[in-house]
């Protein structure tokens, strides 16, 4: 989920890490969205601070989702993410 500008009331210390999300694909997708929001709102330095808290495996998963979005498109990847958790993409 990408938050609208009106919903973005966070600091780098309170930014969600989605540790409680059991599905790895959804967790990586959420983290990528958070990274994009942080970059837009707070800048590159904060992106690095946020990303530094993840393991190499978590970071790789985020990169894989990002590459999938670049090659397949965001809508296609979102459908895959939602299918992984048993949901359908709203039309």
Backbone as a ProteinNet text record, in pm:
[ID]
protein_1_A
[PRIMARY]
XXXXXXXXXXXXXXXXXXXXXXXXXXXXXXXXXXXXXXXXXXXXXXXXXXXXXXXXXXXXXXXXXXXXXXXXXXXXXXXXXXXXXXXXXXX
[TERTIARY]
83.5	0	88.3	61.5	132.5	42.2	95.4	17	10.4	-99.1	-108.1	-27.5	2.4	80.6	14.6	-118	-188	-171.3	-145	-133.8	7.8	103.3	243.5	280.5	256.8	292	389.8	513.1	611.6	747.3	833.2	973.6	1050.5	1177.4	1256.6	1253.5	1240.5	1236.5	1104.1	997.2	866.1	820.7	902.5	865.5	848.9	741.7	710.6	816.4	851.4	945.3	873.7	748.5	666.5	721.8	790.1	841.2	728.3	610.3	497.2	424.6	468.7	404.7	470.5	394.1	455.5	487.9	415.6	437.8	557.5	667.2	789.8	771.1	691.3	671.2	598	495.4	421.6	510.2	588.5	678.8	779.1	837.9	934.9	867.8	747.1	673.7	643.8	595.4	566	690.9	801.4	925.9	972.6	956.6	993.3	907.6	778	689.6	732.8	768.3	812.8	942.5	1033.7	1157.9	1128.7	1035.5	999.1	937.7	852.6	789.8	893.3	985.7	1089.9	1177.5	1215.1	1298.2	1226.6	1099.2	1021	1005.1	981	949.7	1071.7	1169.6	1279.7	1416	1431.2	1558.1	1640.5	1744.6	1828.8	1898.9	1944	2011.2	1920	1793.5	1698.6	1667	1671.5	1653.5	1762.2	1884.7	1996.5	1980.7	1936.6	1915.2	1805.8	1696.2	1586.5	1631.9	1696.6	1738	1845	1924.1	2034.7	1989.1	1864.6	1817.2	1777.3	1780.2	1738.2	1856.4	1831.2	1935.5	1966.7	2073.6	2107.2	1995.3	1934.6	1824.2	1703.6	1672.3	1561.5	1590.2	1712.9	1752.3	1743.8	1786	1777.7	1632.2	1543.8	1401.7	1343.9	1382.6	1337	1386	1511.6	1567.4	1496.7	1465	1396.9	1259.1	1186.5	1055.2	1070.8	1170.6	1195.1	1225.6	1308	1339.7	1216.7	1133.3	1010.5	919.5	911.8	829.6	884.6	1016.4	1076.7	1050.2	1051.3	1035.5	890.4	808.3	670.4	566.3	604.9	511	453.9	420.6	375.7	243.9	151.3	21.2	35.9	119.4	140.2	202.3	298.7	364	267.1	189	90.2	-7.8	-49.7	-138.5	-72.4	57	130.1	141.2	168.4	180.2	47.5	-59.8	-190.8	-230.9	-198.1	-228	-153.3	-32.7	46.8	-18.8	-102.4	-171.7	-320.4	-359.2	-496.4	-595.1	-547.9	-634.6	-634.1	-731.1	-736.3	-710.6	-649.7	-621.5	-751.8	-784.1	-905.6	-891.2	-997.8	-995.8	-1009.4
-117.2	0	124.1	216.4	343.3	446.7	512.7	611.7	741.7	812.4	944.8	1042.8	1158	1257.4	1298.3	1300.8	1340.1	1236.8	1111	1003.8	985.7	1053.9	1033.5	1117.2	1060.2	1126.2	1036.2	1032.5	947.4	1015.8	965	1003.7	876.9	887.9	770.1	670.1	719.4	631.7	556.9	612.9	548.3	482.8	484.3	423.9	272.9	220	77.8	-8	-118.8	-214.5	-340.9	-357.2	-469.8	-603.8	-604.8	-730	-826.9	-775.2	-859.3	-920.5	-888.3	-942	-1076.6	-1187.6	-1319.3	-1354.2	-1298.8	-1330.3	-1249.9	-1317.8	-1246.9	-1152.3	-1191.6	-1107.2	-978.3	-990.2	-871.9	-783	-844	-767.5	-687.4	-752	-683.1	-571.3	-596.4	-495	-373.8	-399.8	-290.3	-209.3	-278.2	-208.2	-123.5	-174.4	-96.2	29.5	14.9	132.3	232	182.5	271.3	342	270.4	332.7	444.2	420.6	523.6	645	620.5	730.8	809.9	739.9	807.4	891.5	836.5	912.8	1040.7	1028.2	1143.1	1247.2	1200.8	1291.7	1341.9	1253.5	1286.2	1290.1	1227.6	1233.4	1106.6	1102.1	983.7	940.1	1034.2	997.3	912.3	946.6	872.9	736.2	726.1	597.2	501.8	547.8	464.2	422.6	513.9	481.1	376.7	392.3	296.5	159.7	157	31.9	-41.3	30.9	-31.1	-127.6	-121.4	-209.4	-348.9	-371.5	-499.8	-591.2	-721.7	-820.4	-823.1	-893.2	-906.7	-977.3	-1076.6	-1147.4	-1057.4	-975	-880.5	-778.3	-729.6	-631.6	-692.1	-817.2	-885.5	-898.9	-932.6	-946.1	-813.1	-704	-570.9	-541.1	-573.8	-551.3	-637	-759.7	-848.5	-792.9	-745.3	-685.2	-560.3	-478.9	-359	-392.4	-494.4	-536.1	-590.4	-663.5	-716.3	-602.4	-497.7	-382.2	-316.4	-306	-245.6	-327.5	-458.2	-542.9	-578.4	-594.6	-640.1	-529.9	-423.9	-316.8	-332.6	-219.9	-220.5	-295.7	-279.1	-345.1	-497.3	-548.5	-693.2	-747.8	-675.7	-721	-712.5	-607.4	-595.5	-712.7	-753.6	-869.5	-995	-1012.5	-1128.5	-1124.2	-1006.2	-989	-1023.2	-967.9	-992.3	-1139.7	-1201.2	-1344.3	-1428.3	-1387	-1459.9	-1460.4	-1361.1	-1355.4	-1386.3	-1438	-1480.9	-1368.8	-1258.6	-1144.4	-1119.7	-1045.3	-1004.2	-854.9	-815.1	-675	-604.5	-494.3	-421.7	-358.9	-359.8	-301.7	-152.5
0	0	0	-85.3	-86	-22	77.3	149.4	71.9	88.2	27.6	111.4	55.7	128.9	259.8	261.3	382.8	493.3	458.5	556.1	609.1	553.3	589.3	710.3	825.5	951	1025.3	980.5	1042.1	1041.8	1123.6	1119.6	1085.6	1063.5	1030.9	1147.5	1268.8	1385.9	1397.3	1342.2	1354.2	1224.4	1122.1	994	1011.4	958.3	971.1	903.4	968.7	909	861	898.5	855.8	901.8	1014.8	1072.3	1103.4	1131.6	1168.7	1048.9	928.1	807.7	775.9	787.1	767.8	622.8	527.9	386.9	335	297.1	255.6	137.3	39.3	-78.4	-40.3	41.5	86.6	173.7	259.7	346.1	261.2	160.9	74.1	-4.9	-55.4	-130.5	-41	79.1	172.6	205	225.3	257.1	139.1	18.5	-99.4	-108.4	-84.8	-84.9	21.8	139.5	247	206.4	143.7	96.3	-3.4	-93.4	-190.7	-121.3	-24.9	48.8	128.7	192.9	270.6	179.2	64.7	-29.1	-72	-102.8	-147.2	-35.7	86.1	196.9	273.1	291.4	382.3	316.6	200.5	128.3	137.4	55.2	38.5	167.8	249.7	374.8	462.5	465.9	547.9	487.1	355.5	289.5	336.5	337.7	381.8	526.7	611.6	753.5	769.4	695.5	702.9	651.5	537.8	475.5	555.1	631.1	704.1	813.5	852.2	959.4	910.2	779.2	725	697.4	708.6	680.4	531.3	495.4	353.3	277.6	339.3	275.8	253.9	354.8	341.8	232	228.8	127.8	-11.8	-24.6	-154	-197.1	-105.5	-138	-186.8	-122.8	-164.6	-306.3	-333.7	-468	-572.9	-538.3	-632.2	-666.9	-566.5	-591.6	-678.4	-649.3	-730	-875	-896.7	-1033.1	-1103.8	-1030.2	-1089.6	-1133.9	-1053.2	-1089.8	-1215.8	-1225.2	-1344.6	-1469.9	-1458.9	-1577.3	-1608.5	-1504.2	-1523.9	-1506.7	-1438.7	-1407.8	-1267.3	-1207.6	-1068.7	-1050	-1144.4	-1130.9	-1133.6	-1222.9	-1233	-1105.2	-1050.8	-927.7	-810.9	-804.8	-697.9	-702.5	-820.6	-832.9	-777.8	-805.9	-754.8	-602.7	-550.4	-404.6	-338.2	-391.8	-332.7	-346	-457.3	-475.8	-371.8	-336.3	-237.1	-100	-73.3	56.6	41.5	-75.8	-97	-122.4	-175.5	-207	-357.1	-403.9	-544	-553.4	-663.7	-688	-724.8	-655.2	-691.8	-830	-904.9	-1040	-1037.6
[MASK]
+++++++++++++++++++++++++++++++++++++++++++++++++++++++++++++++++++++++++++++++++++++++++++

